């Protein structure tokens, strides 16, 4: 499980995080389609505001984004029995 905290007054970071997670319809000549968002990937489940379950194979992609964006985050391993 990954949780994060972004100051809502930091609109730039908030908007980049929202786009990364949920996608959007930003279209360019190089990319005519809409980006679907990280939470639409197989192995990712949006839990609540600022929390997702992520398969270990996708964890590095999410952590890389959060680190580059300067977003404080925590990763908690969870085991289902």
Backbone bond lengths (Angstrom), bond angles and torsions (degrees), N, CA, C in turn:
res aa  C-N    CA-C-N  psi(-1)  N-CA   C-N-CA  omega(-1)  CA-C   N-CA-C  phi
1 X - - - 1.442 - - 1.524 107.30 -
2 X 1.299 115.93 138.25 1.463 121.55 178.73 1.521 108.20 -121.31
3 X 1.317 115.42 131.40 1.467 121.22 174.34 1.520 108.18 -123.49
4 X 1.318 116.96 156.95 1.466 120.97 -178.64 1.512 109.47 -148.55
5 X 1.322 114.48 167.21 1.453 121.47 178.85 1.519 108.64 -138.96
6 X 1.323 115.71 124.29 1.456 121.98 177.27 1.518 107.60 -127.74
7 X 1.315 116.46 132.90 1.459 121.29 175.63 1.531 107.83 -67.01
8 X 1.321 117.63 119.86 1.465 121.13 -176.80 1.525 112.39 -62.73
9 X 1.324 117.61 -17.80 1.472 120.13 176.83 1.522 111.59 -76.13
10 X 1.332 116.98 -16.06 1.464 121.96 177.44 1.527 107.60 -87.20
11 X 1.314 115.52 79.21 1.469 121.79 -173.91 1.521 112.22 -60.59
12 X 1.309 117.93 -38.21 1.460 120.64 -178.26 1.532 111.11 -61.60
13 X 1.323 116.52 -50.59 1.466 120.03 179.89 1.514 110.90 -67.14
14 X 1.330 117.34 -41.46 1.467 120.89 178.04 1.521 111.52 -58.56
15 X 1.323 116.54 -43.84 1.466 120.49 -179.50 1.521 112.17 -68.25
16 X 1.341 117.23 -39.97 1.472 119.44 177.55 1.515 111.24 -64.18
17 X 1.334 116.95 -40.91 1.457 121.32 178.33 1.523 110.66 -64.96
18 X 1.306 117.20 -44.29 1.472 121.43 178.71 1.530 110.44 -60.08
19 X 1.326 117.38 -44.49 1.463 120.54 179.58 1.529 110.58 -64.74
20 X 1.336 117.93 -44.93 1.463 121.00 179.59 1.523 110.44 -59.63
21 X 1.320 117.72 -45.53 1.458 121.35 -176.40 1.523 113.19 -73.41
22 X 1.320 117.10 -46.98 1.463 120.95 -169.37 1.521 115.09 -109.92
23 X 1.328 117.22 -7.22 1.455 120.20 177.59 1.509 112.61 79.35
24 X 1.309 113.94 -168.71 1.449 120.26 -178.50 1.511 109.98 172.50
25 X 1.282 114.26 -179.03 1.463 120.53 -174.83 1.517 112.50 -107.07
26 X 1.322 117.23 37.93 1.459 120.05 176.24 1.514 107.40 -73.37
27 X 1.315 115.94 118.62 1.465 120.15 -176.95 1.518 110.33 -121.57
28 X 1.305 114.97 139.34 1.453 121.74 176.22 1.523 107.41 -133.94
29 X 1.312 116.71 173.84 1.475 119.40 176.61 1.523 110.30 -62.88
30 X 1.332 115.86 -36.56 1.460 119.77 -179.37 1.531 111.81 -74.47
31 X 1.326 117.11 -24.85 1.464 121.59 -177.52 1.530 109.33 -137.05
32 X 1.326 117.32 85.55 1.464 119.83 -176.22 1.529 114.72 -74.45
33 X 1.323 118.31 -13.62 1.462 121.23 -179.26 1.511 112.01 -97.01
34 X 1.298 115.61 165.46 1.459 120.77 177.95 1.524 109.94 -85.29
35 X 1.317 116.27 143.93 1.463 122.33 175.54 1.522 107.48 -77.67
36 X 1.329 117.71 129.77 1.459 122.47 -173.72 1.526 113.88 -81.54
37 X 1.302 118.66 -21.74 1.457 121.16 178.56 1.518 113.18 99.19
38 X 1.320 115.21 150.18 1.464 122.50 -177.77 1.526 111.63 -62.58
39 X 1.324 118.45 -38.49 1.470 120.67 -176.42 1.525 112.81 -68.95
40 X 1.322 118.35 -11.43 1.462 121.45 177.69 1.525 112.48 -87.30
41 X 1.318 116.77 -5.18 1.464 120.32 -179.85 1.520 110.28 -74.36
42 X 1.316 115.26 148.59 1.463 121.74 174.07 1.524 107.98 -64.02
43 X 1.325 116.86 126.16 1.452 120.65 -179.98 1.515 114.09 101.08
44 X 1.335 116.37 5.28 1.465 120.92 177.47 1.520 107.83 -124.49
45 X 1.320 116.33 134.08 1.461 121.57 176.90 1.512 109.19 -131.74
46 X 1.324 115.61 122.83 1.457 121.49 175.60 1.522 107.82 -75.32
47 X 1.333 116.82 125.69 1.457 121.46 -178.47 1.520 111.96 -95.19
48 X 1.292 115.54 -53.26 1.458 121.95 -175.45 1.521 107.19 -167.12
49 X 1.307 115.25 -179.27 1.456 118.56 178.27 1.519 109.20 -54.46
50 X 1.316 116.22 122.62 1.467 124.13 176.35 1.523 114.79 70.73
51 X 1.328 118.59 28.01 1.469 119.88 178.15 1.525 111.11 -152.33
52 X 1.349 115.52 134.11 1.462 121.61 175.95 1.529 109.58 -140.01
53 X 1.329 115.32 151.04 1.460 121.90 164.89 1.517 106.15 -90.28
54 X 1.330 116.77 138.14 1.465 121.44 -178.89 1.521 108.52 -138.52
55 X 1.331 116.30 131.23 1.463 120.10 172.59 1.522 108.44 -61.64
56 X 1.323 116.88 145.66 1.471 119.74 179.99 1.530 113.48 -52.93
57 X 1.316 117.67 -33.33 1.468 120.33 -178.47 1.525 113.14 -67.05
58 X 1.321 118.41 -18.78 1.467 122.21 179.97 1.523 113.02 -105.99
59 X 1.308 116.15 -5.38 1.463 120.57 -174.81 1.524 112.57 -60.74
60 X 1.317 117.87 -41.31 1.471 119.96 -177.32 1.523 111.76 -62.96
61 X 1.320 118.20 -35.74 1.468 121.11 178.76 1.533 110.51 -63.16
62 X 1.322 116.23 -45.37 1.465 120.42 -179.74 1.525 110.53 -67.62
63 X 1.312 117.77 -45.94 1.466 120.75 -179.57 1.522 111.27 -61.95
64 X 1.321 116.60 -40.82 1.468 120.45 178.88 1.522 110.64 -59.60
65 X 1.348 116.84 -44.93 1.459 119.81 178.70 1.533 110.82 -62.18
66 X 1.330 116.66 -49.60 1.465 120.60 -177.21 1.532 111.45 -61.53
67 X 1.315 117.40 -41.08 1.463 120.73 178.94 1.519 111.44 -65.70
68 X 1.318 118.07 -45.27 1.468 121.40 179.15 1.526 111.55 -63.69
69 X 1.330 116.76 -33.94 1.465 121.10 -179.73 1.524 112.16 -82.49
70 X 1.338 116.87 -6.12 1.453 120.41 179.98 1.518 113.48 72.77
71 X 1.339 116.10 30.13 1.465 121.40 -177.98 1.530 109.37 -93.93
72 X 1.327 115.68 123.43 1.458 121.18 176.63 1.526 108.14 -66.84
73 X 1.331 116.68 130.42 1.468 120.11 -177.09 1.519 111.08 -149.04
74 X 1.309 115.00 161.27 1.456 123.13 178.49 1.528 108.78 -130.94
75 X 1.321 116.22 141.89 1.459 122.09 176.06 1.531 107.34 -116.63
76 X 1.313 115.66 124.63 1.466 121.20 179.12 1.525 108.51 -120.62
77 X 1.330 118.06 116.11 1.462 119.29 176.17 1.533 110.10 -65.98
78 X 1.308 116.07 138.70 1.461 121.42 179.85 1.511 107.90 -128.82
79 X 1.316 115.84 134.35 1.453 121.66 177.58 1.519 108.97 -118.57
80 X 1.311 115.92 129.99 1.452 121.09 176.82 1.530 108.29 -96.80
81 X 1.303 116.43 134.42 1.472 120.29 178.49 1.509 109.87 -122.20
